[in-house]
Amino acid sequence: MDKSPYRSAEEEAEGRARDPLATARSRLEGQGLADAADLDRIDADAAAEMDRALAWAIAAPAPGLSTMFEDVYDPSTPAPRPQADRLRAVLSEAPR
Amino acid sequence: MTETTYREAIRQALLDAMQADPDVILIGEEVGLYGGAYGVTKGLIDLFGAERVIDAPISEPAIVGAAVGAAMTGLRPVAELMYVDFMGLVMDQLANQAAKSRYMFGGQIGVPMVLRTQGGTGRSAAAQHSQSLEAWVMHIPGLRLVMPATVNDAYHLLRQALTQPDPVVFLEHKGLYTLKGTLDPARPDAAWGCRWCVVPGAT
């Protein structure tokens, strides 16, 4: 959490009162488009999805160095060979 | 085979691409009613309308940012920076958004846009309108850079740029717009991605 030493507690409280997420919730409830249980479930689903993604990322093996060139360009087009070749050459010369 | 100019060849490439693909749009300062600072887009707004030839306010970040979003969501925009010297203003849109989105989203999204601009000196356009900044582009992974040297390549390389799945910076030279040459509809001078030596330099 940002400690925000550059602004006062009053200013922060004023901002929180205008929090667009909270505003959207109360507006949806006010218009009868969703009730608190619906919105709580959406929040919980989103949090659970993020938790699963985080756990997956932590458990995944660290990406190999060679993957740094993946997804830089579309695979249907020529890869940036000169840089990749240069990196491989540099790594092969590195002292062990 | 047609005798034409570098300027006219670029205009023809835009015109042909817009006729071939309804997703191609142009956006930039003075690209519409005025016809481009160097006359490249003259008359295209009459042919394709203001929905596809968009006169943007003087905000390069807005122009390139809009093009990045349009490319991500299915259009094939050609954004124009009137001078390459204004590239400093759009480095976030270009280097952090256009160039990196494919990588950051694990290859799930591409930004198939072309950024047309022009550079070079020789027209007394002063210090902020005369630079050659292609090296900046070359150092950004995710971008491709095209610099057409001939009338024929001005046409063909722009058509090819408009088939690429990734962002292309198409860098014209302001001293070449009046260059006359032959447009061969069948083939370009330079192969895509390869240099082509027109005149050998001093050694």
Interface residues (C-beta under 8 A of the other chain):
Chain A: E70 D71 V72 Y73 D74 P75 S76 T77 P78 P80 Q83
Chain B: R102 Y103 F105 G106 G107 G110 P141 G142 R144 Q164 P165 D166 G193
